[in-house]
Amino acid sequence: MDEKYIRRFWEKSKTNYENSYNGEFCQEWTGGKRENGDEYGVFRYGTKIEYSHRFSWIITNGEIPAGRFVLHHCDNRWCVNPNHLFLGTAKENTQDMVNKKRIGTRERKLNGKDVVEIRKMWNSGKFFQHELAEKFSVSISHMFNIINNNSWKKVD
């Protein structure tokens, strides 16, 4: 990884003295954020764009294994402190959201209007499946089936 990107990355973070985990303050991202409503930080390096917390993981710990998410112990979506981050599967990510009461344990009942909106949002290219699943309070597998027309086939 080019040192200029790493230096530029850390210049776009600041210490939040009001938020901490395990005795260490959060290091919050002050750079660009996604405009899809989740407002996670993003960082551009070369021709790539990465979530800021994922980039922090990469420059500190190396590549993220396929199928893994970078989760926050501190539950602060803008935190890039590598000591507040950990890897997890999609299932562990969902369980972490449930444990922290950011998503319900019961799935919401969707209607046709919801499904149309989900597909519209997905086709915009601005959302990941897990983001839509969280927004609509359904499982990631349920979201996968909606997006891929495995369920709700007659809704356009």
Buried (B, 14 or more C-beta within 10 A) or exposed (E): EEEEBBEBBEEBBEEBEEBBBEEEBBBBBBBEBBEBEBEBBBBEBEEEEBBBBBBBBBBEEEEBEEEBBBBBBBBBBBBBBBBBBBBBEBEBBBBBBEEEEEBEEEEEEBEEEBBEBBBEBBEEEEBBBBBBBBBBBBBBBBBBBBBEEEBBEEBE
